[in-house]
Amino acid sequence: MSATPLSTYPRPPEDNGWGFHSSSGAYEQPWMSEAWRVRFAGKRDASTLTQEEKRAIMRDYAQMLHDEYGIRWFKLLSGGEGQLDFLEALASAGIQTIVRPWTDRPHPGYVVPVDQVKKYLDRGAHYIEWGNEPNLFGEWDRQLWQWDRLVPQLADQLLRNFDAVRRAGVEAGVQAIPLVPSLSPGGHYDARTMFRQLFEELQQRGELEALRGSAVAIHNRPHNIPLEVPPSETLSITFREYEWYDDTIRAFLGHSLPPTWHRGGL
C-alpha cells in the first residue's frame, strides 16, 4: 500500500508537538472551574454566567493554552455534542484538536454518528478517535468480551467507524482522519498482541487499504521510566513505545502512519 504523504495531514500553525489530553470528563468545560471563572470573567458563582460569558471563558482559556503553555494539540473527550463550543474555541486559538467521542463501554458496537462527526468537522476538528483502550475489559460490552473473538470484533468495528468518519468528511467537505484507538499499556489483553493481531486480521481480510490516510492513537505512558529509554521485547511501558508501534506498522504497510501520543502531538 502506498503511503499518504505526511504533509497532507492537517497540522497546527507553528507546530511544536506539544499537546494536552482532556481528562476532567466528557462534559467538563473551563468555565466550570472557579479558578478560570475568576481569571477570565471575574466571577466565582457559575450560576451568574451568561452563555456568551461561558464561551468567552473557553476562548480565553484556549488562547492561554496556546500562548502561555505552547499547546498546539489537544485531545478532547466529548460527550455527544456537548463540547462543540469548547472545540470551536480550541480551533480558533490555533490548536489542532483530536476529538474522542465518549460513550460507556464503546466496544465492540459503538459507531460514531455521521451527523455528529460533521459537527466536529464544521468546528475545526479533523482527527476522530472513536474508541478507547479496547484491550481493557471495562471498555467492552461484558457479554461480548470473548477472548477468541475480541480482535475480529474490533476489526469489524474499526471498518465501520472508519467508513462513518470518512463519509462525514465527504459530506462536510472537510478532511476527516479516523484513528486506530489507543490501547492501554499491558491491559487485560496484552496491548502489543492485540495491535499486531488487529493488523493481521485486516491483512487476512484484504482490508489493509482501509488504513490509508488514517492515524494511530498511542497511550505511551512511561510509568516513571526515564524518557530516553527505548522500548524492547520485554519493556512496553516507555515514552518511546511509539517506536514499537511504528516498527509494527511498517512491517505490515511498508511505511509509517502518524502517531498521536498520549501527552504529546502528532
C-alpha atoms as an extended CHARMM CRD file, in Angstrom:
* protein
*
       266  EXT
         1         1  MET       CA              0.0000000000        0.0000000000        0.0000000000  PROA      1               0.0000000000
         2         2  SER       CA              1.3930000000        3.3910000000       -0.9530000000  PROA      2               0.0000000000
         3         3  ALA       CA              1.8680000000        5.9260000000        1.8070000000  PROA      3               0.0000000000
         4         4  THR       CA             -0.2510000000        9.0260000000        2.2370000000  PROA      4               0.0000000000
         5         5  PRO       CA              2.3120000000       11.8690000000        2.4420000000  PROA      5               0.0000000000
         6         6  LEU       CA              2.6890000000       13.2150000000        5.9530000000  PROA      6               0.0000000000
         7         7  SER       CA              2.4360000000       16.7170000000        4.5090000000  PROA      7               0.0000000000
         8         8  THR       CA             -1.2250000000       16.0740000000        3.6680000000  PROA      8               0.0000000000
         9         9  TYR       CA             -2.2030000000       15.5920000000        7.3130000000  PROA      9               0.0000000000
        10        10  PRO       CA             -3.5600000000       18.7600000000        8.9810000000  PROA      10              0.0000000000
        11        11  ARG       CA             -1.2030000000       20.3120000000       11.4960000000  PROA      11              0.0000000000
        12        12  PRO       CA             -1.4680000000       23.4420000000       13.6350000000  PROA      12              0.0000000000
        13        13  PRO       CA              0.4330000000       26.6210000000       12.7680000000  PROA      13              0.0000000000
        14        14  GLU       CA              3.8740000000       26.7150000000       14.4000000000  PROA      14              0.0000000000
        15        15  ASP       CA              3.5480000000       23.0520000000       15.3310000000  PROA      15              0.0000000000
        16        16  ASN       CA              5.8910000000       22.1610000000       18.1920000000  PROA      16              0.0000000000
        17        17  GLY       CA              4.4300000000       18.7410000000       19.0240000000  PROA      17              0.0000000000
        18        18  TRP       CA              3.1520000000       19.8170000000       22.4510000000  PROA      18              0.0000000000
        19        19  GLY       CA             -0.3310000000       18.7660000000       23.4820000000  PROA      19              0.0000000000
        20        20  PHE       CA             -2.7320000000       18.1130000000       26.3490000000  PROA      20              0.0000000000
        21        21  HSD       CA             -5.1540000000       15.2470000000       26.8770000000  PROA      21              0.0000000000
        22        22  SER       CA             -8.5490000000       16.2020000000       28.3020000000  PROA      22              0.0000000000
        23        23  SER       CA             -9.1220000000       14.0880000000       31.4210000000  PROA      23              0.0000000000
        24        24  SER       CA            -11.6470000000       16.0040000000       33.5170000000  PROA      24              0.0000000000
        25        25  GLY       CA            -14.7420000000       14.4990000000       31.9200000000  PROA      25              0.0000000000
        26        26  ALA       CA            -16.7190000000       14.2580000000       28.7040000000  PROA      26              0.0000000000
        27        27  TYR       CA            -18.8600000000       17.2710000000       29.5960000000  PROA      27              0.0000000000
        28        28  GLU       CA            -16.4130000000       19.3940000000       31.6170000000  PROA      28              0.0000000000
        29        29  GLN       CA            -15.5590000000       22.8400000000       30.2710000000  PROA      29              0.0000000000
        30        30  PRO       CA            -13.1960000000       25.5810000000       31.5450000000  PROA      30              0.0000000000
        31        31  TRP       CA            -15.9900000000       27.8550000000       32.8230000000  PROA      31              0.0000000000
        32        32  MET       CA            -16.9480000000       25.1150000000       35.3070000000  PROA      32              0.0000000000
        33        33  SER       CA            -13.7010000000       25.7640000000       37.2170000000  PROA      33              0.0000000000
        34        34  GLU       CA            -13.8260000000       28.5870000000       39.7630000000  PROA      34              0.0000000000
        35        35  ALA       CA            -10.2000000000       29.4280000000       39.0420000000  PROA      35              0.0000000000
        36        36  TRP       CA            -10.8620000000       30.0340000000       35.3480000000  PROA      36              0.0000000000
        37        37  ARG       CA            -14.1540000000       31.8410000000       36.0400000000  PROA      37              0.0000000000
        38        38  VAL       CA            -12.3580000000       34.2760000000       38.3040000000  PROA      38              0.0000000000
        39        39  ARG       CA             -9.3910000000       34.7630000000       35.9860000000  PROA      39              0.0000000000
        40        40  PHE       CA            -11.3210000000       35.2620000000       32.7740000000  PROA      40              0.0000000000
        41        41  ALA       CA            -14.7150000000       36.6240000000       33.9070000000  PROA      41              0.0000000000
        42        42  GLY       CA            -14.1740000000       37.8800000000       37.4530000000  PROA      42              0.0000000000
        43        43  LYS       CA            -16.9860000000       35.6740000000       38.7740000000  PROA      43              0.0000000000
        44        44  ARG       CA            -16.9720000000       32.9570000000       41.4150000000  PROA      44              0.0000000000
        45        45  ASP       CA            -20.5890000000       31.8640000000       41.0370000000  PROA      45              0.0000000000
        46        46  ALA       CA            -21.1470000000       29.7770000000       37.8980000000  PROA      46              0.0000000000
        47        47  SER       CA            -24.8950000000       30.3950000000       38.0280000000  PROA      47              0.0000000000
        48        48  THR       CA            -24.3420000000       34.0820000000       37.2000000000  PROA      48              0.0000000000
        49        49  LEU       CA            -22.5870000000       33.3680000000       33.8890000000  PROA      49              0.0000000000
        50        50  THR       CA            -24.3640000000       34.0220000000       30.6170000000  PROA      50              0.0000000000
        51        51  GLN       CA            -23.8790000000       31.7000000000       27.6630000000  PROA      51              0.0000000000
        52        52  GLU       CA            -21.7140000000       34.2940000000       25.9650000000  PROA      52              0.0000000000
        53        53  GLU       CA            -19.5630000000       34.6250000000       29.1000000000  PROA      53              0.0000000000
        54        54  LYS       CA            -19.1180000000       30.8430000000       29.1580000000  PROA      54              0.0000000000
        55        55  ARG       CA            -17.9930000000       30.8840000000       25.5320000000  PROA      55              0.0000000000
        56        56  ALA       CA            -15.6950000000       33.8230000000       26.2180000000  PROA      56              0.0000000000
        57        57  ILE       CA            -14.0460000000       31.9570000000       29.1050000000  PROA      57              0.0000000000
        58        58  MET       CA            -13.4710000000       28.9680000000       26.8300000000  PROA      58              0.0000000000
        59        59  ARG       CA            -11.9300000000       31.1880000000       24.1620000000  PROA      59              0.0000000000
        60        60  ASP       CA             -9.6590000000       32.8860000000       26.6940000000  PROA      60              0.0000000000
        61        61  TYR       CA             -8.6870000000       29.5450000000       28.2220000000  PROA      61              0.0000000000
        62        62  ALA       CA             -7.8160000000       28.0910000000       24.8040000000  PROA      62              0.0000000000
        63        63  GLN       CA             -5.7640000000       31.1640000000       23.9450000000  PROA      63              0.0000000000
        64        64  MET       CA             -3.9390000000       30.8460000000       27.2690000000  PROA      64              0.0000000000
        65        65  LEU       CA             -3.0560000000       27.2150000000       26.4550000000  PROA      65              0.0000000000
        66        66  HSD       CA             -1.6850000000       28.3410000000       23.1190000000  PROA      66              0.0000000000
        67        67  ASP       CA              0.1780000000       31.4560000000       24.2290000000  PROA      67              0.0000000000
        68        68  GLU       CA              1.3560000000       30.6490000000       27.7710000000  PROA      68              0.0000000000
        69        69  TYR       CA              1.7980000000       26.8710000000       27.6240000000  PROA      69              0.0000000000
        70        70  GLY       CA              2.7430000000       26.4940000000       23.9740000000  PROA      70              0.0000000000
        71        71  ILE       CA             -0.0010000000       23.9350000000       23.3600000000  PROA      71              0.0000000000
        72        72  ARG       CA             -0.6400000000       23.1180000000       19.7200000000  PROA      72              0.0000000000
        73        73  TRP       CA             -2.5630000000       19.8340000000       20.0840000000  PROA      73              0.0000000000
        74        74  PHE       CA             -5.4620000000       18.8530000000       22.3360000000  PROA      74              0.0000000000
        75        75  LYS       CA             -7.3150000000       15.5600000000       22.6960000000  PROA      75              0.0000000000
        76        76  LEU       CA            -10.8750000000       16.4860000000       23.6300000000  PROA      76              0.0000000000
        77        77  LEU       CA            -13.1090000000       13.9530000000       25.3660000000  PROA      77              0.0000000000
        78        78  SER       CA            -16.5770000000       14.8070000000       24.1000000000  PROA      78              0.0000000000
        79        79  GLY       CA            -19.9310000000       13.5590000000       25.3290000000  PROA      79              0.0000000000
        80        80  GLY       CA            -22.1180000000       13.7590000000       22.2550000000  PROA      80              0.0000000000
        81        81  GLU       CA            -22.2900000000       17.3600000000       21.0350000000  PROA      81              0.0000000000
        82        82  GLY       CA            -21.6880000000       18.8700000000       24.4580000000  PROA      82              0.0000000000
        83        83  GLN       CA            -18.1750000000       20.1100000000       23.6580000000  PROA      83              0.0000000000
        84        84  LEU       CA            -18.8040000000       21.8920000000       20.3680000000  PROA      84              0.0000000000
        85        85  ASP       CA            -18.2530000000       25.3910000000       21.8060000000  PROA      85              0.0000000000
        86        86  PHE       CA            -15.0320000000       24.3060000000       23.5170000000  PROA      86              0.0000000000
        87        87  LEU       CA            -13.8530000000       22.6120000000       20.3250000000  PROA      87              0.0000000000
        88        88  GLU       CA            -14.5070000000       25.7870000000       18.3620000000  PROA      88              0.0000000000
        89        89  ALA       CA            -12.5700000000       27.8230000000       20.9400000000  PROA      89              0.0000000000
        90        90  LEU       CA             -9.5730000000       25.4870000000       20.7130000000  PROA      90              0.0000000000
        91        91  ALA       CA             -9.5610000000       25.5340000000       16.9220000000  PROA      91              0.0000000000
        92        92  SER       CA             -9.8800000000       29.3350000000       16.8490000000  PROA      92              0.0000000000
        93        93  ALA       CA             -6.8200000000       29.5920000000       19.1010000000  PROA      93              0.0000000000
        94        94  GLY       CA             -4.7440000000       27.6280000000       16.5780000000  PROA      94              0.0000000000
        95        95  ILE       CA             -4.8570000000       24.3010000000       18.4740000000  PROA      95              0.0000000000
        96        96  GLN       CA             -5.3590000000       21.1590000000       16.3980000000  PROA      96              0.0000000000
        97        97  THR       CA             -7.9470000000       19.1470000000       18.2930000000  PROA      97              0.0000000000
        98        98  ILE       CA             -8.3690000000       15.3740000000       18.2570000000  PROA      98              0.0000000000
        99        99  VAL       CA            -11.9510000000       14.5720000000       19.2350000000  PROA      99              0.0000000000
       100       100  ARG       CA            -12.6150000000       11.3890000000       21.1870000000  PROA      100             0.0000000000
       101       101  PRO       CA            -16.3780000000       10.8920000000       21.2870000000  PROA      101             0.0000000000
       102       102  TRP       CA            -17.2890000000        9.3280000000       24.6150000000  PROA      102             0.0000000000
       103       103  THR       CA            -19.7810000000        6.5840000000       25.2860000000  PROA      103             0.0000000000
       104       104  ASP       CA            -19.8210000000        3.9780000000       28.0470000000  PROA      104             0.0000000000
       105       105  ARG       CA            -18.3240000000        0.6200000000       27.0440000000  PROA      105             0.0000000000
       106       106  PRO       CA            -17.8660000000        1.5320000000       23.3730000000  PROA      106             0.0000000000
       107       107  HSD       CA            -16.5560000000       -1.8350000000       22.2060000000  PROA      107             0.0000000000
       108       108  PRO       CA            -17.4780000000       -3.6180000000       20.0390000000  PROA      108             0.0000000000
       109       109  GLY       CA            -20.7500000000       -1.9620000000       18.9940000000  PROA      109             0.0000000000
       110       110  TYR       CA            -20.3110000000        1.8120000000       19.0220000000  PROA      110             0.0000000000
       111       111  VAL       CA            -20.2070000000        3.6040000000       15.6810000000  PROA      111             0.0000000000
       112       112  VAL       CA            -19.8170000000        7.3580000000       15.8360000000  PROA      112             0.0000000000
       113       113  PRO       CA            -22.8330000000        9.0930000000       14.2300000000  PROA      113             0.0000000000
       114       114  VAL       CA            -22.0150000000       10.6960000000       10.8810000000  PROA      114             0.0000000000
       115       115  ASP       CA            -24.0200000000       13.8410000000       11.6590000000  PROA      115             0.0000000000
       116       116  GLN       CA            -22.1900000000       14.2390000000       14.9530000000  PROA      116             0.0000000000
       117       117  VAL       CA            -18.7890000000       13.9270000000       13.2990000000  PROA      117             0.0000000000
       118       118  LYS       CA            -19.8420000000       16.5130000000       10.7180000000  PROA      118             0.0000000000
       119       119  LYS       CA            -20.4510000000       18.9910000000       13.5440000000  PROA      119             0.0000000000
       120       120  TYR       CA            -16.9760000000       18.3130000000       14.9310000000  PROA      120             0.0000000000
       121       121  LEU       CA            -15.5020000000       18.8810000000       11.4800000000  PROA      121             0.0000000000
       122       122  ASP       CA            -17.5010000000       22.0670000000       10.9640000000  PROA      122             0.0000000000
       123       123  ARG       CA            -15.9400000000       23.4780000000       14.1350000000  PROA      123             0.0000000000
       124       124  GLY       CA            -12.3660000000       22.8050000000       13.2010000000  PROA      124             0.0000000000
       125       125  ALA       CA            -11.6050000000       19.1540000000       14.0030000000  PROA      125             0.0000000000
       126       126  HSD       CA            -10.0140000000       16.6840000000       11.5940000000  PROA      126             0.0000000000
       127       127  TYR       CA             -8.9520000000       13.7590000000       13.7880000000  PROA      127             0.0000000000
       128       128  ILE       CA            -11.5720000000       11.4330000000       15.3030000000  PROA      128             0.0000000000
       129       129  GLU       CA            -10.7110000000        8.6990000000       17.8210000000  PROA      129             0.0000000000
       130       130  TRP       CA            -13.9230000000        6.6680000000       18.0150000000  PROA      130             0.0000000000
       131       131  GLY       CA            -12.8650000000        4.0700000000       20.6230000000  PROA      131             0.0000000000
       132       132  ASN       CA            -10.6830000000        3.7350000000       23.6910000000  PROA      132             0.0000000000
       133       133  GLU       CA             -8.4020000000        1.0470000000       25.1140000000  PROA      133             0.0000000000
       134       134  PRO       CA            -10.1990000000       -1.9690000000       23.6380000000  PROA      134             0.0000000000
       135       135  ASN       CA             -7.7540000000       -4.2800000000       25.3900000000  PROA      135             0.0000000000
       136       136  LEU       CA             -9.4530000000       -3.4790000000       28.7230000000  PROA      136             0.0000000000
       137       137  PHE       CA            -12.4530000000       -5.4480000000       29.9620000000  PROA      137             0.0000000000
       138       138  GLY       CA            -14.1240000000       -2.3000000000       31.2790000000  PROA      138             0.0000000000
       139       139  GLU       CA            -14.3290000000       -0.7870000000       27.7690000000  PROA      139             0.0000000000
       140       140  TRP       CA            -16.3720000000       -3.6880000000       26.3630000000  PROA      140             0.0000000000
       141       141  ASP       CA            -19.9270000000       -4.8870000000       26.4790000000  PROA      141             0.0000000000
       142       142  ARG       CA            -19.3910000000       -7.5630000000       29.1250000000  PROA      142             0.0000000000
       143       143  GLN       CA            -21.3940000000      -10.1730000000       27.2250000000  PROA      143             0.0000000000
       144       144  LEU       CA            -19.2200000000       -9.7510000000       24.1410000000  PROA      144             0.0000000000
       145       145  TRP       CA            -15.8120000000       -9.9530000000       25.8520000000  PROA      145             0.0000000000
       146       146  GLN       CA            -14.9980000000      -13.2980000000       24.2490000000  PROA      146             0.0000000000
       147       147  TRP       CA            -11.2980000000      -13.9890000000       24.2430000000  PROA      147             0.0000000000
       148       148  ASP       CA            -11.1400000000      -15.6580000000       20.8370000000  PROA      148             0.0000000000
       149       149  ARG       CA            -13.4600000000      -13.0700000000       19.2440000000  PROA      149             0.0000000000
       150       150  LEU       CA            -12.0320000000       -9.7950000000       20.5330000000  PROA      150             0.0000000000
       151       151  VAL       CA             -9.7980000000       -8.9760000000       17.5820000000  PROA      151             0.0000000000
       152       152  PRO       CA            -12.2720000000       -9.9450000000       14.8030000000  PROA      152             0.0000000000
       153       153  GLN       CA            -14.9590000000       -7.8780000000       16.5310000000  PROA      153             0.0000000000
       154       154  LEU       CA            -12.5750000000       -4.9420000000       16.8730000000  PROA      154             0.0000000000
       155       155  ALA       CA            -11.6450000000       -5.1860000000       13.1860000000  PROA      155             0.0000000000
       156       156  ASP       CA            -15.3390000000       -5.1140000000       12.2690000000  PROA      156             0.0000000000
       157       157  GLN       CA            -15.8400000000       -2.0530000000       14.4550000000  PROA      157             0.0000000000
       158       158  LEU       CA            -12.7760000000       -0.2830000000       13.0580000000  PROA      158             0.0000000000
       159       159  LEU       CA            -14.0050000000       -0.6670000000        9.4930000000  PROA      159             0.0000000000
       160       160  ARG       CA            -17.4890000000        0.6100000000       10.3640000000  PROA      160             0.0000000000
       161       161  ASN       CA            -16.1090000000        3.6480000000       12.1660000000  PROA      161             0.0000000000
       162       162  PHE       CA            -13.5240000000        4.4390000000        9.5100000000  PROA      162             0.0000000000
       163       163  ASP       CA            -16.3500000000        4.4350000000        6.9830000000  PROA      163             0.0000000000
       164       164  ALA       CA            -18.5370000000        6.6860000000        9.1670000000  PROA      164             0.0000000000
       165       165  VAL       CA            -15.7510000000        9.2200000000        9.7690000000  PROA      165             0.0000000000
       166       166  ARG       CA            -14.8360000000        9.3510000000        6.0940000000  PROA      166             0.0000000000
       167       167  ARG       CA            -18.4480000000        9.7030000000        4.9860000000  PROA      167             0.0000000000
       168       168  ALA       CA            -18.8020000000       12.6160000000        7.3980000000  PROA      168             0.0000000000
       169       169  GLY       CA            -15.7330000000       14.2060000000        5.8510000000  PROA      169             0.0000000000
       170       170  VAL       CA            -17.0990000000       13.8650000000        2.3330000000  PROA      170             0.0000000000
       171       171  GLU       CA            -20.4800000000       15.2960000000        3.3330000000  PROA      171             0.0000000000
       172       172  ALA       CA            -18.9020000000       18.1670000000        5.2770000000  PROA      172             0.0000000000
       173       173  GLY       CA            -16.2690000000       18.8720000000        2.6340000000  PROA      173             0.0000000000
       174       174  VAL       CA            -13.5630000000       18.6470000000        5.3160000000  PROA      174             0.0000000000
       175       175  GLN       CA            -10.5970000000       16.2810000000        5.6070000000  PROA      175             0.0000000000
       176       176  ALA       CA            -11.5550000000       13.7000000000        8.2340000000  PROA      176             0.0000000000
       177       177  ILE       CA             -8.9660000000       11.3310000000        9.6740000000  PROA      177             0.0000000000
       178       178  PRO       CA            -10.0660000000        8.2600000000       11.6470000000  PROA      178             0.0000000000
       179       179  LEU       CA             -7.7390000000        6.9730000000       14.3390000000  PROA      179             0.0000000000
       180       180  VAL       CA             -6.9140000000        3.4170000000       15.3230000000  PROA      180             0.0000000000
       181       181  PRO       CA             -7.9210000000        3.6740000000       19.0050000000  PROA      181             0.0000000000
       182       182  SER       CA             -5.3130000000        3.7590000000       21.7330000000  PROA      182             0.0000000000
       183       183  LEU       CA             -4.5510000000        0.6500000000       23.7500000000  PROA      183             0.0000000000
       184       184  SER       CA             -3.7420000000        0.5810000000       27.4370000000  PROA      184             0.0000000000
       185       185  PRO       CA             -0.1300000000       -0.4560000000       28.1520000000  PROA      185             0.0000000000
       186       186  GLY       CA             -0.2950000000       -4.0300000000       29.3390000000  PROA      186             0.0000000000
       187       187  GLY       CA             -4.0300000000       -4.4550000000       29.7010000000  PROA      187             0.0000000000
       188       188  HSD       CA             -6.3080000000       -7.4360000000       30.2420000000  PROA      188             0.0000000000
       189       189  TYR       CA             -5.4800000000       -8.4420000000       26.6660000000  PROA      189             0.0000000000
       190       190  ASP       CA             -1.8710000000       -7.5250000000       26.0160000000  PROA      190             0.0000000000
       191       191  ALA       CA             -1.6970000000       -4.2590000000       24.0710000000  PROA      191             0.0000000000
       192       192  ARG       CA              1.0580000000       -5.2630000000       21.6950000000  PROA      192             0.0000000000
       193       193  THR       CA             -0.5700000000       -8.6180000000       20.9970000000  PROA      193             0.0000000000
       194       194  MET       CA             -3.9280000000       -7.0200000000       20.2170000000  PROA      194             0.0000000000
       195       195  PHE       CA             -2.3930000000       -4.3640000000       17.9690000000  PROA      195             0.0000000000
       196       196  ARG       CA             -0.3660000000       -6.8670000000       15.9800000000  PROA      196             0.0000000000
       197       197  GLN       CA             -3.3120000000       -9.2510000000       15.6930000000  PROA      197             0.0000000000
       198       198  LEU       CA             -5.5870000000       -6.4160000000       14.5590000000  PROA      198             0.0000000000
       199       199  PHE       CA             -3.2510000000       -5.7260000000       11.6400000000  PROA      199             0.0000000000
       200       200  GLU       CA             -3.0100000000       -9.4540000000       10.9100000000  PROA      200             0.0000000000
       201       201  GLU       CA             -6.8120000000       -9.6530000000       10.8600000000  PROA      201             0.0000000000
       202       202  LEU       CA             -7.0890000000       -6.7360000000        8.4400000000  PROA      202             0.0000000000
       203       203  GLN       CA             -4.3550000000       -8.2560000000        6.2920000000  PROA      203             0.0000000000
       204       204  GLN       CA             -6.1450000000      -11.6200000000        6.1290000000  PROA      204             0.0000000000
       205       205  ARG       CA             -9.3440000000       -9.8640000000        5.0770000000  PROA      205             0.0000000000
       206       206  GLY       CA             -7.5610000000       -7.8180000000        2.4240000000  PROA      206             0.0000000000
       207       207  GLU       CA             -8.5290000000       -4.6240000000        4.2730000000  PROA      207             0.0000000000
       208       208  LEU       CA             -5.1580000000       -3.0150000000        4.9930000000  PROA      208             0.0000000000
       209       209  GLU       CA             -6.0300000000       -0.4260000000        2.3530000000  PROA      209             0.0000000000
       210       210  ALA       CA             -8.6430000000        0.9100000000        4.8130000000  PROA      210             0.0000000000
       211       211  LEU       CA             -5.7480000000        2.3000000000        6.8530000000  PROA      211             0.0000000000
       212       212  ARG       CA             -4.6930000000        4.6850000000        4.0850000000  PROA      212             0.0000000000
       213       213  GLY       CA             -4.8940000000        8.2660000000        5.3730000000  PROA      213             0.0000000000
       214       214  SER       CA             -5.6050000000        7.1980000000        8.9580000000  PROA      214             0.0000000000
       215       215  ALA       CA             -3.5390000000        7.7750000000       12.1030000000  PROA      215             0.0000000000
       216       216  VAL       CA             -2.8160000000        5.7880000000       15.2570000000  PROA      216             0.0000000000
       217       217  ALA       CA             -3.5790000000        6.8420000000       18.8200000000  PROA      217             0.0000000000
       218       218  ILE       CA             -0.9770000000        5.6800000000       21.3390000000  PROA      218             0.0000000000
       219       219  HSD       CA             -1.0090000000        5.7050000000       25.1370000000  PROA      219             0.0000000000
       220       220  ASN       CA              2.7340000000        5.7600000000       25.6890000000  PROA      220             0.0000000000
       221       221  ARG       CA              2.8260000000        6.0530000000       29.4710000000  PROA      221             0.0000000000
       222       222  PRO       CA              6.4020000000        5.8760000000       30.7860000000  PROA      222             0.0000000000
       223       223  HSD       CA              5.4920000000        4.7730000000       34.3410000000  PROA      223             0.0000000000
       224       224  ASN       CA              8.4710000000        6.6160000000       35.8650000000  PROA      224             0.0000000000
       225       225  ILE       CA             10.8930000000        5.1270000000       33.3620000000  PROA      225             0.0000000000
       226       226  PRO       CA             13.3330000000        7.7750000000       32.0230000000  PROA      226             0.0000000000
       227       227  LEU       CA             12.0980000000        9.2780000000       28.7720000000  PROA      227             0.0000000000
       228       228  GLU       CA             15.2100000000        8.3130000000       26.8350000000  PROA      228             0.0000000000
       229       229  VAL       CA             14.7780000000        4.5580000000       27.4950000000  PROA      229             0.0000000000
       230       230  PRO       CA             13.7140000000        2.7830000000       24.2770000000  PROA      230             0.0000000000
       231       231  PRO       CA             11.1200000000        0.0070000000       24.1110000000  PROA      231             0.0000000000
       232       232  SER       CA             12.2490000000       -3.5870000000       23.8880000000  PROA      232             0.0000000000
       233       233  GLU       CA             10.6740000000       -7.0170000000       23.5710000000  PROA      233             0.0000000000
       234       234  THR       CA             10.1850000000       -7.1210000000       27.3380000000  PROA      234             0.0000000000
       235       235  LEU       CA              9.6150000000       -3.4200000000       28.0510000000  PROA      235             0.0000000000
       236       236  SER       CA              6.4340000000       -1.8380000000       26.6810000000  PROA      236             0.0000000000
       237       237  ILE       CA              5.8260000000        0.9540000000       29.1970000000  PROA      237             0.0000000000
       238       238  THR       CA              8.1620000000        3.6330000000       27.8950000000  PROA      238             0.0000000000
       239       239  PHE       CA              7.5670000000        7.0890000000       26.4660000000  PROA      239             0.0000000000
       240       240  ARG       CA              9.1690000000        5.8200000000       23.2740000000  PROA      240             0.0000000000
       241       241  GLU       CA              6.6690000000        2.9850000000       22.8640000000  PROA      241             0.0000000000
       242       242  TYR       CA              5.5390000000        4.7220000000       19.6700000000  PROA      242             0.0000000000
       243       243  GLU       CA              8.7380000000        3.3630000000       18.1190000000  PROA      243             0.0000000000
       244       244  TRP       CA              7.4570000000       -0.1970000000       18.6020000000  PROA      244             0.0000000000
       245       245  TYR       CA              4.1350000000        0.7770000000       17.0230000000  PROA      245             0.0000000000
       246       246  ASP       CA              5.9080000000        2.3790000000       14.0900000000  PROA      246             0.0000000000
       247       247  ASP       CA              8.0770000000       -0.7090000000       13.5260000000  PROA      247             0.0000000000
       248       248  THR       CA              4.9760000000       -2.9260000000       13.6020000000  PROA      248             0.0000000000
       249       249  ILE       CA              3.0430000000       -0.6990000000       11.1990000000  PROA      249             0.0000000000
       250       250  ARG       CA              5.9810000000       -0.6000000000        8.7900000000  PROA      250             0.0000000000
       251       251  ALA       CA              6.1680000000       -4.3920000000        8.8420000000  PROA      251             0.0000000000
       252       252  PHE       CA              2.5790000000       -4.5900000000        7.5470000000  PROA      252             0.0000000000
       253       253  LEU       CA              2.2400000000       -1.4660000000        5.3900000000  PROA      253             0.0000000000
       254       254  GLY       CA              5.7920000000       -0.7220000000        4.3340000000  PROA      254             0.0000000000
       255       255  HSD       CA              5.5070000000        2.8280000000        5.6840000000  PROA      255             0.0000000000
       256       256  SER       CA              4.5210000000        4.7530000000        8.7950000000  PROA      256             0.0000000000
       257       257  LEU       CA              1.1850000000        6.1420000000        9.9320000000  PROA      257             0.0000000000
       258       258  PRO       CA              1.2340000000        9.3090000000       12.0320000000  PROA      258             0.0000000000
       259       259  PRO       CA              1.0490000000        8.6230000000       15.7730000000  PROA      259             0.0000000000
       260       260  THR       CA             -0.9420000000       10.7860000000       18.1810000000  PROA      260             0.0000000000
       261       261  TRP       CA              0.7660000000       10.3860000000       21.5180000000  PROA      261             0.0000000000
       262       262  HSD       CA             -0.8890000000       10.1910000000       24.9210000000  PROA      262             0.0000000000
       263       263  ARG       CA              0.5150000000       13.5080000000       26.1770000000  PROA      263             0.0000000000
       264       264  GLY       CA              2.0170000000       14.8780000000       23.0170000000  PROA      264             0.0000000000
       265       265  GLY       CA              1.2200000000       15.8370000000       19.4830000000  PROA      265             0.0000000000
       266       266  LEU       CA              1.2790000000       14.3010000000       16.0890000000  PROA      266             0.0000000000
